[in-house]
Amino acid sequence: MEVKEGKMVIRVAHSPDSDDAFMFYAINHKKIDTKGYEFVDVLSDIETLNRKALEGEYEVSAISIHAFPYVADKYALLSSGASMGDNYGPMIVAKESFDPSELKNKKIAVPGTLTSAFLALELYLGTKDFDYEVIPFDQIIKAVKEGKVDAGLIIHEGQLTYQDEGLVCIVDLGKWWYEKTGGLPLPLGGNVIRKDLGEEVMKEISEILRESIKYSLEHREEAVDYALKYARDMSREKADRFIGMYVNELTVDYGERGKKAIELFLKEAYEKGFIDELPEIKFV
């Protein structure tokens, strides 16, 4: 465990997105008490973070809920930091509208096979047997526009900008899941913490991260100002809206509704053979 000037170094790995930047603003700018820990940001796309978590690389990391069963031996889920699509979520977009039943016969660009968006797509299609190509999430809209694929599975701020690019939504997987489950949010991302840190450290870091999220929600304007540099050319209005979609009361704490959503999401995936094992879900 790295120690710097007498402080334990905690690497916090997350996506270079406005919602994650918003969450960690208070830590990065020392707006809250960090209890003697030295927090260091590590920025990478979510699929890379999923792969790094398989190796137990970082002390704290954002990962896809889809990836959690594969890292549950090394990590516990933090009870804060969730990204949930509450009647909205990853979308399948295309240049022209077509019936969703045709998706099984289309080539779909996906942002990674360990993403929750990919697992939600498998659940929606009811099969693993479909044509897809893994493309970095921020290049999927371009690939669809250029006709390299028939459709694209978009995550992050693409959900608010695809129409500006002249694309249409074929299916909103968050909306589909909400209707299918009688009102549950679609679990997309969560923060995990390495178990080898020990219970006491895990609980302290959990509390610090929760306080950081609460601070940003209570000081929204300054936190959004900071997050804008990660908003990839979105207007302030769109960035603020996007942050509100994925940093809210479910992010402060999963609550019973959020926990139930994760359990059902992974249980269905396991029963249909899309994941190999169903872990015990422990929240810190």
Salt bridges, closest charged atoms under 4 A:
ASP17 OD2 - HIS156 NE2 3.33
ASP17 OD1 - ARG232 NH2 2.13
ASP20 OD2 - HIS14 ND1 3.95
ASP41 OD1 - HIS14 NE2 3.34
GLU47 OE2 - ARG51 NH2 2.86
GLU59 OE1 - ARG11 NE 2.92
GLU59 OE2 - ARG194 NH2 3.73
ASP73 OD2 - LYS74 NZ 3.37
ASP86 OD1 - ARG257 NH2 2.58
GLU102 OE1 - LYS106 NZ 3.79
GLU133 OE1 - LYS107 NZ 3.33
GLU146 OE2 - LYS142 NZ 3.24
GLU146 OE1 - LYS148 NZ 3.13
GLU157 OE2 - ARG232 NE 2.56
ASP164 OD2 - LYS238 NZ 2.57
GLU165 OE1 - LYS145 NZ 2.69
ASP196 OD1 - ARG194 NE 3.01
GLU199 OE2 - LYS282 NZ 2.70
GLU207 OE1 - ARG210 NH1 3.14
GLU211 OE2 - LYS214 NZ 3.48
GLU222 OE2 - LYS31 NZ 3.70
ASP225 OD1 - ARG236 NH1 2.35
ASP240 OD1 - ARG220 NE 2.84
ASP253 OD2 - ARG210 NH2 3.56
GLU268 OE1 - LYS180 NZ 3.12
GLU268 OE1 - LYS272 NZ 3.70
GLU271 OE2 - LYS267 NZ 3.12
